[in-house]
Amino acid sequence: MAGILYLIPCTLGDVPAVLVLPQHVIEVARRLKYFIVEQPKSARQFLSSLGSEHPIRSLHLSTLNEHTNPKELPGLLAPLEAGEDLGIISEAGCPGIADPGADLVLLAHRKGIRVVPLVGPSSILLAMMASGLNGQCFAFHGYLPIAEPERNKAIAALEAESIRRKQTQLFIETPYRNEKLFSALLAHCRPQTLLCVATDLTLPSEQILTRSIAQWKSHPIPRLNKHPSMFLLLGTS
């Protein structure tokens, strides 16, 4: 009988796991010996902090990230096919949600392997919950273009789509470019468009603010540089 593939959430930053993960999730992660991880070093630190039942050096960690060749995916499932349970851990948050893992999970389904998602923090859902924007219709777009002309076109297109569909648009940026994205949103969105900025989610420094573009312009620029942030936009006609 094949093992179970567990999708194991991890913390979104330097915060004790017990504050954001259910005890059941911690117990599952503690007992597993086989993992597929985005970054082995940080995964070992995370598993060590949970109090793994096994010596950290004895754990079997395979890597799955943006550099993984698709031809390697079947081999990653070998422990499952040998009857061992296996866990996927991404770098932050939930595997398969804006993180590597989806292709491997799909392959597991095709092979008839049971997939079990475990409860944990997702920056996308936490930001959506706390924004006050439309949670009935929303879309996550990942990163916007870096180059200014393309980024500005993307912002205009997202705002127009948001107005047309009454859809909340979510996106992120590399933390050291957050302030440039924020300034571009203020420069190119309509005054009445609503913008939520959710920063350092689940951390002691967490800040979540929703204001219209006009209101944002009358307040000091928030400290976003090097702070992981989620941006949510809802246009109004």
N, C-alpha and C positions, 0 to 999 in steps of 0.2 A: 504493500500500500504506500502511495506517495505521501510525502510530508505535507505540512501546511505552510503556505507562504503568508507571513505576517507583514503588514505594512505598518511600521513603527514610527510614530511621530517623535520628534525631539524638540527641544526648547528653541526659541527664536533668538536667544542671546544668553548672556551670563546670568542665569537665574536658576535657583534650585529646581530640579525636575518635579519635586513633590508639589510645587506651587501651580504647575500647569498640566501635569499628567496624572490620570487616574492610577490608583494603586495596581489595578489589574494590568495596565500597560507596562508598568515598571516590573511587575512579576514575570510577565512573558519575556521581556527583554533580558531579564536576569538569567533565565534558565536556558536560553538559546545558546548554541555553540557556533552556528553558521550564520553569517551575515553578508549582505551585499550593501556596500556603502559608497557614498560619493567621495569622501575623503577619509582614508584609514586613520590618520592621526587624531582628528577631531572625534571620529566615531569611537576610538578606543577611550578617549577622555570621557565621552558621554557614558559609555558602558561602565567604565570604572566608577563614575560618580553614582551610578545606579546600584552598585554593589553586586556585580556579576557573580553568579555562583561558581564560575570557572576562572582560573588564572587568566588574566587578560592576554598574556602571550600565547595561551593555548587556543584562543578563539580563531576561527577561520574567517577571514575578511577578504572578500573579493570586491573589486572596484567597478563601479558603474557610474560614468559621468559623460560629459559631452564629447569626450575623446574616445569612448568605447566603440569599437567596430561592431556593427549589428551581427556579424558572423560569430561574435563571441557570446551572444546572449544564450543560446542553447546550453553551452557549457556552464553558465552561471546557475542553471537550474539542476545541475547534476546531484547535489545533496538531496533535493526534494525527491528526485526519482529514485534515490537510494533509501528513501524512507525517513530522512532527517527533516525536521522543521527548520525553516529559514526565515530570517527577517531582513527587510529592506529598510535602510536608514538614509535619509537625505541629509543635506548639510544643515538645513533649518526648516522646521515645520513638518508638513505631511508629504510623504513620498508620492510622486505622480501628480502633485498639484503645484505647478510652476517649478517642478524639480524633476530630475531623472527618475525613471521607474515605470512609466506607463507602457513602454514597448515590452518590457520584461513581464509585466502583469498580463498583458494581452497574450503573450506567448504561453504563460502559465494556464490561462483559460483554454487556449487551443489544445493544450496537453491534458486537460481535465484535472488540473491541480486546484485544490481548494485555496481561495484567496480570502484572507480575513483582514479588513481594515480596522485599525485600532484608533480610539479617540485621542485627539490631541490638538494643539494650536495650529490654526491656519491663518496667516496674516491676512489673506484675502477675505475670509469669512468674518474674522474679528473686526476688520476695518469696516466691512459692509454692515455688520450688526450695529456698530457704534456711530455710524455716519449720519443716520437719520434720512438717508437718501433712499431711492426706490429699491427695495430688496426683492420685489416681485419680478423684476426684469433687469438683469445686469450682465456685464461681459468683462472678462479680464483679458488684457491685451499684451501683458508682459512689458517689454521695453519699447519705448518710442525711438525713432531714428535719432542718431547723435547729431548729424549735420543740421545746422539751424534751418535752412529752407525746408528740408524734408520733415523735420520735427514740427515746424509751424503748420505745414500742410496737414500733418497727422492730427494735430490738435484741433484744427478747424473741422476736419472730417469727423472726428469723434464727437465734437460738440454738436455738429449738424445731425449726426445719427442719434445722439442722445435726445435732441429736441423732437426728432421725427418719431422715435419709438418710445419716448419717455423712459429711456434706458440709462441706468447708471454705468459709467465707463470707469474701469479700474486699470491702473498701470503703475509701473515702478521705474526706478532709475538706479544706476549705480550710486551708492551713497555720496560719493564725492562730487557727483554732478546734480544732486538734488536741488540745490539753490538755483542753478541755471534753468532747470525744468520749471521750477516754481515761478521764476521771473517770466519765462515764456508764456506760461498759463495766464498770468496777470496781464501780459501785454496783448494776447491774441484772443482771449475769451470775452464774451459779452458781459457787461456789468452785472446782469441779473443771474448769470450762471452760477450754480452752487459748486463749491470746491471744498472737499474734505481732505485734510492732510493728517494721516495717522502715523505717528512716529514712535519707534522703540516699543512696539506692542508687547505687552506682558512684562516689560522691564520696569524697574523703579522710576525711570525717567520717561515713562510713557506719556504721550500727549496726543490727543485727538481733538481736532477743531474743524467745524464746518461753518463756512461763511460764504456769502456771495462774493464774487470777484470785486465788486465795488467796496465791500466791507474789508476784504483783505488789504486793499490798497490804502486803507486808512489806519492800518495797524502796522507795527514793526514787523519786519521779515522774521519768521521763526528760525531758530537754529536747526538747520537740516543737514549741514555739511557732516558727512561721515556717520550719519544716523539713519539706519534703515527705515524707509518710509513708504507708505502706500498712498497713492493719489487717487481720489474718486471725484468724478465730474458728473454733474447732472444739469443739462441745459433746460431752460424754461423759455417758452415762446412768449 
